[in-house]
Amino acid sequence: MTLQHVDIVFQLIVFLFAISFHESAHAWMANRCGDPTARMLGRISLNPIKHIDPIGTVVLPLIAAISHVPMLGWAKPTPVDPSNFRNQVRDDILTSVVGPISNFIIAAGALLLLTVIALTSHLGAAIVNIIPRVYYIGRLDVLANQTGSVLMPLSLLLYEMMAINIMLAVFNLIPVPPLDGSHVLRHFLPETMRRAYDTVGWLGLLALVYLPPGRELLGRLIWPVRGFFDAILLAVVQTR
């Protein structure tokens, strides 16, 4: 098995964990805000089986991993009954944004662990230094002959964890139904506009995912955030 095959496995593992954490966060916050619907259905769980959507969680991630395109997809939506919320507007917003926040927390944790690897050994610093660079040029094969150390696959797994969680967090914050960001924006729209937004807004999601201008916009939103995390990581390496 080559390093590229290992990376495909890592991407799928990280993706399943990321969406499970994301949806569990939604369910946990909804329960905290007074709606037990998701909790009663067992959705406060890191078990991916509880959150799998056949297309968004299985088919699209497999296609993305095999074709070397960004890992995008979705989980089975967390069921929420807003009528149970103590404050419907505030609690709907909190329940929505906690999903992307949870992904940013995982990304920050992965960044911290990569920083530890970089600071505790010269080999670790060298590995952490090269991984972001080869990702930007799409040459993962360059890593294959770098070292036989376990730090290489470990750092690769952590970097995938950081990158995929950043991608999911930013993607879900886009205010296009049914993404989490739409649950924030819709509360600031007039009633007639809100109904139209909820009804046809999903067309914007299709445009984001399938049309070249939409994918270009996604890149413009995601890459600066990922670049910020990479800059922190490379700055740490340079202190060695």
Accessible surface in RSA format (square Angstrom, percent):
REM  Atomic radii and reference values for relative SASA: ProtOr
REM  Chains: A
REM  Algorithm: Lee & Richards
REM  Probe-radius: 1.40
REM  Slices: 20
REM RES _ NUM      All-atoms   Total-Side   Main-Chain    Non-polar    All polar
REM                ABS   REL    ABS   REL    ABS   REL    ABS   REL    ABS   REL
RES MET A   1   177.77  92.1  93.67  62.0  84.10 200.2  89.88  76.4  87.89 116.4
RES THR A   2    77.19  54.9  69.61  70.6   7.58  18.1  75.26 101.1   1.93   2.9
RES LEU A   3    28.36  15.8  20.52  14.7   7.83  19.7  22.10  15.5   6.26  16.8
RES GLN A   4    70.40  39.4  69.04  50.5   1.35   3.2   9.26  19.7  61.14  46.4
RES HIS A   5    95.01  51.9  93.60  65.1   1.41   3.6  59.17  61.0  35.84  41.7
RES VAL A   6    35.72  23.5  35.18  31.8   0.54   1.3  35.72  31.0   0.00   0.0
RES ASP A   7     5.78   4.0   5.78   5.8   0.00   0.0   0.20   0.5   5.58   5.6
RES ILE A   8    32.28  18.4  32.28  24.1   0.00   0.0  32.28  23.2   0.00   0.0
RES VAL A   9    64.76  42.6  64.17  58.1   0.59   1.4  64.73  56.2   0.04   0.1
RES PHE A  10    31.11  15.6  31.11  19.3   0.00   0.0  31.11  18.9   0.00   0.0
RES GLN A  11    22.78  12.7  22.78  16.7   0.00   0.0   1.58   3.4  21.21  16.1
RES LEU A  12    42.29  23.6  42.10  30.1   0.19   0.5  42.29  29.7   0.00   0.0
RES ILE A  13    95.51  54.3  92.80  69.1   2.71   6.5  94.17  67.8   1.33   3.6
RES VAL A  14     0.97   0.6   0.41   0.4   0.57   1.4   0.97   0.8   0.00   0.0
RES PHE A  15     0.84   0.4   0.84   0.5   0.00   0.0   0.84   0.5   0.00   0.0
RES LEU A  16    53.58  29.8  53.58  38.3   0.00   0.0  53.58  37.6   0.00   0.0
RES PHE A  17    68.52  34.3  65.38  40.5   3.14   8.2  68.03  41.2   0.49   1.4
RES ALA A  18     0.00   0.0   0.00   0.0   0.00   0.0   0.00   0.0   0.00   0.0
RES ILE A  19     7.36   4.2   7.19   5.4   0.17   0.4   7.36   5.3   0.00   0.0
RES SER A  20     0.00   0.0   0.00   0.0   0.00   0.0   0.00   0.0   0.00   0.0
RES PHE A  21    63.36  31.7  62.03  38.4   1.33   3.5  62.03  37.6   1.33   3.8
RES HIS A  22     9.90   5.4   9.90   6.9   0.00   0.0   5.41   5.6   4.49   5.2
RES GLU A  23    17.22   9.9  17.22  13.0   0.00   0.0   0.00   0.0  17.22  14.1
RES SER A  24    12.31  10.4  11.77  15.7   0.55   1.3  12.15  25.9   0.16   0.2
RES ALA A  25    13.13  12.1   7.46  11.5   5.67  12.9  12.85  18.1   0.28   0.8
RES HIS A  26    13.20   7.2  13.20   9.2   0.00   0.0   9.82  10.1   3.37   3.9
RES ALA A  27     0.15   0.1   0.00   0.0   0.15   0.3   0.00   0.0   0.15   0.4
RES TRP A  28   115.15  46.2 115.15  55.7   0.00   0.0  91.98  49.0  23.17  37.6
RES MET A  29    32.70  16.9  32.70  21.6   0.00   0.0  26.06  22.2   6.64   8.8
RES ALA A  30     0.00   0.0   0.00   0.0   0.00   0.0   0.00   0.0   0.00   0.0
RES ASN A  31    47.54  32.8  36.56  35.3  10.99  26.5   0.00   0.0  47.54  46.0
RES ARG A  32   149.54  62.8 133.67  68.1  15.87  37.8  26.03  35.6 123.51  74.9
RES CYS A  33     8.56   6.5   7.54   8.4   1.02   2.4   1.02   2.6   7.54   8.1
RES GLY A  34    26.61  32.8   0.00   N/A  26.61  32.8  13.24  36.3  13.37  29.9
RES ASP A  35     0.21   0.1   0.03   0.0   0.18   0.4   0.00   0.0   0.21   0.2
RES PRO A  36    41.75  30.4  41.56  37.9   0.19   0.7  41.56  34.3   0.19   1.2
RES THR A  37    40.69  28.9  36.39  36.9   4.30  10.3  32.63  43.8   8.07  12.2
RES ALA A  38     0.17   0.2   0.16   0.3   0.00   0.0   0.16   0.2   0.00   0.0
RES ARG A  39   114.91  48.2 104.51  53.3  10.40  24.8  32.37  44.2  82.54  50.0
RES MET A  40   141.30  73.2 104.10  68.9  37.20  88.6  97.25  82.7  44.05  58.4
RES LEU A  41   109.74  61.1  90.39  64.7  19.35  48.6  96.09  67.5  13.66  36.8
RES GLY A  42    26.92  33.2   0.00   N/A  26.92  33.2  25.07  68.8   1.85   4.1
RES ARG A  43    10.58   4.4  10.58   5.4   0.00   0.0   6.06   8.3   4.51   2.7
RES ILE A  44    68.03  38.7  44.04  32.8  23.99  57.8  44.17  31.8  23.87  64.8
RES SER A  45    29.49  24.9  21.13  28.2   8.36  19.3  19.05  40.6  10.45  14.6
RES LEU A  46    91.83  51.1  77.90  55.7  13.93  35.0  78.54  55.2  13.29  35.8
RES ASN A  47    62.51  43.1  53.97  52.2   8.54  20.6  21.66  52.1  40.85  39.5
RES PRO A  48    41.75  30.4  41.75  38.1   0.00   0.0  41.75  34.5   0.00   0.0
RES ILE A  49   133.63  76.0 123.45  92.0  10.18  24.5 123.46  88.9  10.17  27.6
RES LYS A  50    83.82  40.9  79.60  48.8   4.22  10.0  37.60  33.8  46.22  49.2
RES HIS A  51     0.00   0.0   0.00   0.0   0.00   0.0   0.00   0.0   0.00   0.0
RES ILE A  52    56.90  32.4  47.55  35.4   9.35  22.5  47.55  34.2   9.35  25.4
RES ASP A  53    32.36  22.7  31.69  31.5   0.67   1.6   0.67   1.6  31.69  31.6
RES PRO A  54    93.90  68.4  91.21  83.1   2.69   9.8  93.30  77.0   0.60   3.7
RES ILE A  55    95.31  54.2  95.31  71.0   0.00   0.0  95.31  68.6   0.00   0.0
RES GLY A  56     0.00   0.0   0.00   N/A   0.00   0.0   0.00   0.0   0.00   0.0
RES THR A  57     5.38   3.8   0.00   0.0   5.38  12.8   0.00   0.0   5.38   8.1
RES VAL A  58    61.79  40.7  58.79  53.2   3.00   7.2  61.64  53.6   0.14   0.4
RES VAL A  59    62.44  41.1  60.55  54.8   1.89   4.5  62.35  54.2   0.09   0.2
RES LEU A  60    38.26  21.3  36.31  26.0   1.95   4.9  36.31  25.5   1.95   5.2
RES PRO A  61     0.99   0.7   0.99   0.9   0.00   0.0   0.99   0.8   0.00   0.0
RES LEU A  62    74.10  41.3  74.10  53.0   0.00   0.0  74.10  52.0   0.00   0.0
RES ILE A  63    96.66  55.0  93.45  69.6   3.21   7.7  96.49  69.5   0.17   0.5
RES ALA A  64     5.07   4.7   4.49   6.9   0.58   1.3   4.76   6.7   0.31   0.8
RES ALA A  65     0.00   0.0   0.00   0.0   0.00   0.0   0.00   0.0   0.00   0.0
RES ILE A  66   116.85  66.5 106.14  79.1  10.72  25.8 106.32  76.6  10.53  28.6
RES SER A  67    58.52  49.4  34.50  46.0  24.02  55.3  41.74  88.9  16.78  23.5
RES HIS A  68   127.43  69.6  94.44  65.6  32.99  84.4  63.91  65.9  63.53  73.9
RES VAL A  69    75.59  49.7  68.28  61.8   7.31  17.6  70.79  61.5   4.80  13.0
RES PRO A  70    81.39  59.3  67.37  61.4  14.02  51.0  76.09  62.8   5.30  32.9
RES MET A  71     4.32   2.2   1.81   1.2   2.51   6.0   1.81   1.5   2.51   3.3
RES LEU A  72    31.30  17.4  27.97  20.0   3.33   8.4  27.97  19.6   3.33   9.0
RES GLY A  73     4.33   5.3   0.00   N/A   4.33   5.3   0.80   2.2   3.53   7.9
RES TRP A  74    96.36  38.7  91.71  44.4   4.64  10.9  86.41  46.1   9.94  16.1
RES ALA A  75     7.05   6.5   0.30   0.5   6.75  15.4   0.30   0.4   6.75  17.9
RES LYS A  76    89.26  43.5  89.26  54.8   0.00   0.0  46.51  41.9  42.75  45.5
RES PRO A  77   102.86  75.0  91.29  83.2  11.57  42.1  96.66  79.8   6.20  38.5
RES THR A  78    18.54  13.2   2.77   2.8  15.77  37.6   2.77   3.7  15.77  23.8
RES PRO A  79    40.72  29.7  30.50  27.8  10.21  37.1  40.72  33.6   0.00   0.0
RES VAL A  80    50.39  33.2  22.26  20.1  28.14  67.8  23.04  20.0  27.35  74.2
RES ASP A  81    56.76  39.8  54.47  54.2   2.29   5.4  15.27  35.9  41.48  41.4
RES PRO A  82    60.81  44.3  60.81  55.4   0.00   0.0  60.81  50.2   0.00   0.0
RES SER A  83    77.89  65.8  53.16  71.0  24.72  56.9  41.67  88.7  36.21  50.7
RES ASN A  84    61.97  42.7  45.61  44.1  16.35  39.4   8.77  21.1  53.20  51.4
RES PHE A  85    11.19   5.6   0.00   0.0  11.19  29.1   0.00   0.0  11.19  32.0
RES ARG A  86   168.65  70.8 128.34  65.4  40.31  96.0  73.30 100.2  95.35  57.8
RES ASN A  87    66.25  45.7  60.98  58.9   5.27  12.7  11.16  26.9  55.09  53.2
RES GLN A  88    97.99  54.8  91.62  67.0   6.37  15.2  26.84  57.1  71.15  54.0
RES VAL A  89    76.75  50.5  76.15  68.9   0.60   1.4  76.15  66.2   0.60   1.6
RES ARG A  90   122.11  51.3 117.45  59.9   4.66  11.1  57.26  78.3  64.85  39.3
RES ASP A  91     0.45   0.3   0.45   0.4   0.00   0.0   0.00   0.0   0.45   0.4
RES ASP A  92    13.06   9.2  13.06  13.0   0.00   0.0   2.86   6.7  10.20  10.2
RES ILE A  93    38.00  21.6  38.00  28.3   0.00   0.0  38.00  27.4   0.00   0.0
RES LEU A  94    70.65  39.3  70.25  50.3   0.40   1.0  70.25  49.3   0.40   1.1
RES THR A  95     5.35   3.8   5.35   5.4   0.00   0.0   5.35   7.2   0.00   0.0
RES SER A  96     6.76   5.7   4.49   6.0   2.27   5.2   2.41   5.1   4.35   6.1
RES VAL A  97    31.31  20.6  31.31  28.3   0.00   0.0  31.31  27.2   0.00   0.0
RES VAL A  98    19.40  12.8  19.37  17.5   0.03   0.1  19.40  16.9   0.00   0.0
RES GLY A  99     0.00   0.0   0.00   N/A   0.00   0.0   0.00   0.0   0.00   0.0
RES PRO A 100     0.20   0.1   0.20   0.2   0.00   0.0   0.20   0.2   0.00   0.0
RES ILE A 101    85.51  48.7  85.30  63.6   0.20   0.5  85.51  61.6   0.00   0.0
RES SER A 102     4.23   3.6   3.68   4.9   0.56   1.3   4.23   9.0   0.00   0.0
RES ASN A 103     0.00   0.0   0.00   0.0   0.00   0.0   0.00   0.0   0.00   0.0
RES PHE A 104    57.43  28.7  55.62  34.5   1.81   4.7  55.90  33.9   1.53   4.4
RES ILE A 105   107.43  61.1 101.80  75.8   5.63  13.6 104.59  75.3   2.84   7.7
RES ILE A 106    17.45   9.9  10.82   8.1   6.63  16.0  16.60  12.0   0.85   2.3
RES ALA A 107     0.00   0.0   0.00   0.0   0.00   0.0   0.00   0.0   0.00   0.0
RES ALA A 108    49.68  45.7  44.71  69.0   4.96  11.3  45.19  63.6   4.48  11.9
RES GLY A 109    30.92  38.1   0.00   N/A  30.92  38.1  29.44  80.8   1.49   3.3
RES ALA A 110     1.78   1.6   0.00   0.0   1.78   4.0   0.24   0.3   1.54   4.1
RES LEU A 111    18.70  10.4  18.70  13.4   0.00   0.0  18.70  13.1   0.00   0.0
RES LEU A 112   114.41  63.7 111.56  79.8   2.85   7.2 114.32  80.3   0.09   0.3
RES LEU A 113    92.64  51.6  92.01  65.8   0.63   1.6  92.01  64.6   0.63   1.7
RES LEU A 114     1.61   0.9   1.61   1.2   0.00   0.0   1.61   1.1   0.00   0.0
RES THR A 115    21.31  15.2  21.31  21.6   0.00   0.0  17.60  23.6   3.71   5.6
RES VAL A 116    72.61  47.8  71.03  64.3   1.58   3.8  72.61  63.1   0.00   0.0
RES ILE A 117    17.25   9.8  15.47  11.5   1.78   4.3  17.07  12.3   0.19   0.5
RES ALA A 118     0.00   0.0   0.00   0.0   0.00   0.0   0.00   0.0   0.00   0.0
RES LEU A 119    82.68  46.0  69.65  49.8  13.03  32.8  69.65  48.9  13.03  35.1
RES THR A 120   100.30  71.3  66.88  67.8  33.42  79.6  60.81  81.7  39.49  59.7
RES SER A 121    37.34  31.5  32.00  42.7   5.34  12.3  36.57  77.9   0.76   1.1
RES HIS A 122   143.20  78.3 134.55  93.5   8.65  22.1  94.15  97.0  49.05  57.1
RES LEU A 123    77.48  43.2  69.95  50.0   7.53  18.9  74.19  52.1   3.29   8.9
RES GLY A 124     0.00   0.0   0.00   N/A   0.00   0.0   0.00   0.0   0.00   0.0
RES ALA A 125     7.13   6.6   7.09  10.9   0.04   0.1   7.13  10.0   0.00   0.0
RES ALA A 126    57.11  52.5  44.83  69.2  12.28  27.9  52.80  74.4   4.31  11.4
RES ILE A 127     4.77   2.7   3.69   2.7   1.08   2.6   4.77   3.4   0.00   0.0
RES VAL A 128     0.91   0.6   0.10   0.1   0.81   2.0   0.89   0.8   0.02   0.0
RES ASN A 129    43.24  29.8  43.24  41.8   0.00   0.0   1.53   3.7  41.71  40.3
RES ILE A 130    36.70  20.9  36.59  27.3   0.11   0.3  36.70  26.4   0.00   0.0
RES ILE A 131     1.88   1.1   1.88   1.4   0.00   0.0   1.88   1.4   0.00   0.0
RES PRO A 132     0.61   0.4   0.61   0.6   0.00   0.0   0.61   0.5   0.00   0.0
RES ARG A 133   108.51  45.6 102.87  52.4   5.64  13.4  48.60  66.4  59.91  36.3
RES VAL A 134     5.54   3.6   5.47   5.0   0.07   0.2   5.47   4.8   0.07   0.2
RES TYR A 135    46.30  21.6  29.99  17.1  16.30  42.4  33.29  25.0  13.01  16.0
RES TYR A 136   107.68  50.3  76.49  43.5  31.19  81.2  71.00  53.4  36.68  45.2
RES ILE A 137   118.43  67.4  89.79  66.9  28.64  69.0  98.71  71.1  19.73  53.5
RES GLY A 138    63.19  77.9   0.00   N/A  63.19  77.9  35.08  96.3  28.11  62.9
RES ARG A 139   114.22  48.0 114.19  58.2   0.03   0.1  32.81  44.8  81.41  49.3
RES LEU A 140    22.62  12.6  20.70  14.8   1.91   4.8  20.80  14.6   1.82   4.9
RES ASP A 141    61.63  43.2  53.63  53.4   8.00  18.9  29.81  70.2  31.82  31.7
RES VAL A 142    49.13  32.3  38.65  35.0  10.48  25.3  45.91  39.9   3.22   8.7
RES LEU A 143     0.56   0.3   0.00   0.0   0.56   1.4   0.00   0.0   0.56   1.5
RES ALA A 144    54.15  49.8  29.67  45.8  24.47  55.7  31.49  44.4  22.65  60.0
RES ASN A 145   143.27  98.8 111.08 107.3  32.19  77.5  34.96  84.1 108.31 104.7
RES GLN A 146    90.66  50.7  60.70  44.4  29.96  71.3   7.31  15.6  83.35  63.2
RES THR A 147    37.58  26.7  14.14  14.3  23.44  55.9  18.14  24.4  19.44  29.4
RES GLY A 148    87.00 107.3   0.00   N/A  87.00 107.3  44.03 120.8  42.97  96.2
RES SER A 149    30.13  25.5  15.59  20.8  14.54  33.5  19.42  41.3  10.72  15.0
RES VAL A 150   113.21  74.5 104.08  94.2   9.13  22.0 108.37  94.2   4.83  13.1
RES LEU A 151    40.48  22.5  40.48  29.0   0.00   0.0  40.48  28.4   0.00   0.0
RES MET A 152     5.10   2.6   5.10   3.4   0.00   0.0   5.10   4.3   0.00   0.0
RES PRO A 153    43.33  31.6  43.12  39.3   0.22   0.8  43.33  35.8   0.00   0.0
RES LEU A 154    75.98  42.3  71.16  50.9   4.82  12.1  75.30  52.9   0.69   1.9
RES SER A 155     0.00   0.0   0.00   0.0   0.00   0.0   0.00   0.0   0.00   0.0
RES LEU A 156     0.00   0.0   0.00   0.0   0.00   0.0   0.00   0.0   0.00   0.0
RES LEU A 157    45.76  25.5  45.76  32.7   0.00   0.0  45.76  32.1   0.00   0.0
RES LEU A 158    12.00   6.7  12.00   8.6   0.00   0.0  12.00   8.4   0.00   0.0
RES TYR A 159     0.99   0.5   0.99   0.6   0.00   0.0   0.85   0.6   0.14   0.2
RES GLU A 160     6.07   3.5   6.07   4.6   0.00   0.0   0.00   0.0   6.07   5.0
RES MET A 161    39.69  20.6  39.69  26.3   0.00   0.0  27.73  23.6  11.96  15.8
RES MET A 162     0.00   0.0   0.00   0.0   0.00   0.0   0.00   0.0   0.00   0.0
RES ALA A 163     2.74   2.5   2.63   4.1   0.11   0.3   2.63   3.7   0.11   0.3
RES ILE A 164     5.31   3.0   5.31   4.0   0.00   0.0   5.31   3.8   0.00   0.0
RES ASN A 165     0.00   0.0   0.00   0.0   0.00   0.0   0.00   0.0   0.00   0.0
RES ILE A 166     0.00   0.0   0.00   0.0   0.00   0.0   0.00   0.0   0.00   0.0
RES MET A 167    11.62   6.0  11.62   7.7   0.00   0.0  11.59   9.9   0.04   0.0
RES LEU A 168     3.53   2.0   3.53   2.5   0.00   0.0   3.53   2.5   0.00   0.0
RES ALA A 169     0.00   0.0   0.00   0.0   0.00   0.0   0.00   0.0   0.00   0.0
RES VAL A 170    15.47  10.2  14.48  13.1   0.99   2.4  14.76  12.8   0.71   1.9
RES PHE A 171     5.66   2.8   5.66   3.5   0.00   0.0   5.66   3.4   0.00   0.0
RES ASN A 172    22.38  15.4  22.38  21.6   0.00   0.0   0.00   0.0  22.38  21.6
RES LEU A 173    73.27  40.8  61.31  43.9  11.96  30.1  61.62  43.3  11.64  31.3
RES ILE A 174    14.46   8.2  11.96   8.9   2.50   6.0  14.34  10.3   0.12   0.3
RES PRO A 175    61.84  45.1  57.05  52.0   4.79  17.4  57.05  47.1   4.79  29.8
RES VAL A 176    26.16  17.2  25.93  23.5   0.24   0.6  26.16  22.7   0.00   0.0
RES PRO A 177    13.79  10.1  13.79  12.6   0.00   0.0  13.79  11.4   0.00   0.0
RES PRO A 178    91.08  66.4  75.61  68.9  15.47  56.2  78.73  65.0  12.35  76.8
RES LEU A 179    14.51   8.1  12.60   9.0   1.92   4.8  14.51  10.2   0.00   0.0
RES ASP A 180    15.34  10.7  15.25  15.2   0.09   0.2   0.13   0.3  15.21  15.2
RES GLY A 181     5.15   6.4   0.00   N/A   5.15   6.4   3.53   9.7   1.62   3.6
RES SER A 182     3.91   3.3   3.91   5.2   0.00   0.0   0.49   1.0   3.42   4.8
RES HIS A 183    61.11  33.4  61.11  42.5   0.00   0.0  40.61  41.8  20.50  23.9
RES VAL A 184    44.78  29.5  44.78  40.5   0.00   0.0  44.78  38.9   0.00   0.0
RES LEU A 185    66.31  36.9  64.13  45.9   2.19   5.5  66.16  46.5   0.15   0.4
RES ARG A 186    54.55  22.9  54.55  27.8   0.00   0.0   7.39  10.1  47.16  28.6
RES HIS A 187    38.87  21.2  17.15  11.9  21.72  55.6  12.86  13.3  26.01  30.3
RES PHE A 188   148.99  74.5 117.25  72.6  31.74  82.6 123.95  75.1  25.04  71.7
RES LEU A 189    30.53  17.0  25.53  18.3   4.99  12.6  26.55  18.6   3.98  10.7
RES PRO A 190    80.27  58.5  66.69  60.8  13.58  49.4  79.53  65.7   0.74   4.6
RES GLU A 191    91.44  52.5  84.40  63.9   7.04  16.8  49.34  95.4  42.10  34.4
RES THR A 192    97.02  69.0  88.25  89.5   8.77  20.9  66.42  89.2  30.60  46.3
RES MET A 193   105.73  54.8 100.22  66.3   5.51  13.1  87.49  74.4  18.24  24.2
RES ARG A 194    56.74  23.8  56.74  28.9   0.00   0.0   3.98   5.4  52.76  32.0
RES ARG A 195   134.01  56.3 130.48  66.5   3.54   8.4  64.53  88.2  69.48  42.1
RES ALA A 196    54.72  50.3  47.21  72.9   7.51  17.1  53.93  75.9   0.79   2.1
RES TYR A 197    34.74  16.2  28.74  16.4   6.00  15.6  34.27  25.7   0.48   0.6
RES ASP A 198    62.56  43.8  41.63  41.4  20.94  49.5  26.91  63.3  35.65  35.6
RES THR A 199    91.27  64.9  77.52  78.6  13.75  32.8  61.38  82.4  29.89  45.2
RES VAL A 200    79.59  52.4  76.71  69.4   2.88   6.9  76.76  66.7   2.83   7.7
RES GLY A 201    13.50  16.6   0.00   N/A  13.50  16.6  12.13  33.3   1.37   3.1
RES TRP A 202   118.99  47.8 118.64  57.4   0.35   0.8 106.41  56.7  12.58  20.4
RES LEU A 203    93.43  52.0  88.19  63.1   5.24  13.2  88.49  62.1   4.94  13.3
RES GLY A 204    28.89  35.6   0.00   N/A  28.89  35.6  24.63  67.6   4.26   9.6
RES LEU A 205    25.98  14.5  25.98  18.6   0.00   0.0  25.98  18.2   0.00   0.0
RES LEU A 206    77.19  43.0  75.86  54.3   1.33   3.3  76.78  53.9   0.41   1.1
RES ALA A 207    34.37  31.6  32.55  50.2   1.82   4.1  33.92  47.8   0.44   1.2
RES LEU A 208     9.18   5.1   9.05   6.5   0.13   0.3   9.09   6.4   0.09   0.3
RES VAL A 209    27.92  18.4  21.03  19.0   6.90  16.6  21.59  18.8   6.34  17.2
RES TYR A 210   120.90  56.4 107.57  61.2  13.33  34.7  84.57  63.6  36.33  44.8
RES LEU A 211    97.17  54.1  97.17  69.5   0.00   0.0  97.17  68.2   0.00   0.0
RES PRO A 212    86.96  63.4  81.17  74.0   5.79  21.0  83.38  68.8   3.58  22.3
RES PRO A 213    94.81  69.1  85.59  78.0   9.22  33.5  88.81  73.3   5.99  37.3
RES GLY A 214     8.96  11.0   0.00   N/A   8.96  11.0   7.30  20.0   1.65   3.7
RES ARG A 215   120.43  50.6 111.34  56.8   9.09  21.6  49.15  67.2  71.27  43.2
RES GLU A 216    99.46  57.1  87.53  66.2  11.93  28.4  41.10  79.5  58.37  47.7
RES LEU A 217    85.24  47.5  83.86  60.0   1.38   3.5  84.99  59.7   0.25   0.7
RES LEU A 218     8.67   4.8   8.67   6.2   0.00   0.0   8.67   6.1   0.00   0.0
RES GLY A 219    20.55  25.3   0.00   N/A  20.55  25.3  19.61  53.8   0.94   2.1
RES ARG A 220   162.80  68.4 145.36  74.1  17.44  41.5  53.98  73.8 108.81  65.9
RES LEU A 221    68.74  38.3  61.92  44.3   6.82  17.1  64.00  44.9   4.74  12.8
RES ILE A 222    11.02   6.3  11.02   8.2   0.00   0.0  11.02   7.9   0.00   0.0
RES TRP A 223    99.69  40.0  96.43  46.7   3.26   7.7  73.98  39.4  25.70  41.7
RES PRO A 224    85.05  62.0  65.37  59.6  19.68  71.6  76.98  63.6   8.07  50.2
RES VAL A 225    43.35  28.5  40.20  36.4   3.14   7.6  43.35  37.7   0.00   0.0
RES ARG A 226    14.37   6.0  14.37   7.3   0.00   0.0   0.54   0.7  13.83   8.4
RES GLY A 227    22.23  27.4   0.00   N/A  22.23  27.4  17.38  47.7   4.86  10.9
RES PHE A 228   126.67  63.4 120.48  74.6   6.19  16.1 125.53  76.1   1.13   3.2
RES PHE A 229    22.17  11.1  22.17  13.7   0.00   0.0  22.17  13.4   0.00   0.0
RES ASP A 230     3.65   2.6   3.65   3.6   0.00   0.0   3.65   8.6   0.00   0.0
RES ALA A 231    57.80  53.1  46.59  71.9  11.21  25.5  53.32  75.1   4.47  11.8
RES ILE A 232    63.96  36.4  60.19  44.8   3.77   9.1  63.83  46.0   0.13   0.4
RES LEU A 233     0.88   0.5   0.88   0.6   0.00   0.0   0.88   0.6   0.00   0.0
RES LEU A 234    31.05  17.3  31.05  22.2   0.00   0.0  31.05  21.8   0.00   0.0
RES ALA A 235    53.62  49.3  47.36  73.1   6.26  14.2  50.72  71.4   2.90   7.7
RES VAL A 236    27.08  17.8  25.36  23.0   1.72   4.1  27.08  23.5   0.00   0.0
RES VAL A 237    16.63  10.9  13.42  12.1   3.22   7.8  13.42  11.7   3.22   8.7
RES GLN A 238   132.45  74.1 100.05  73.1  32.40  77.2  42.59  90.7  89.86  68.2
RES THR A 239   103.25  73.4  66.45  67.4  36.81  87.7  70.42  94.6  32.84  49.6
RES ARG A 240   106.79  44.8  47.08  24.0  59.72 142.2  41.09  56.2  65.71  39.8
END  Absolute sums over single chains surface
CHAIN  1 A    11885.4      10126.7       1758.7       8591.3       3294.1
END  Absolute sums over all chains
TOTAL         11885.4      10126.7       1758.7       8591.3       3294.1
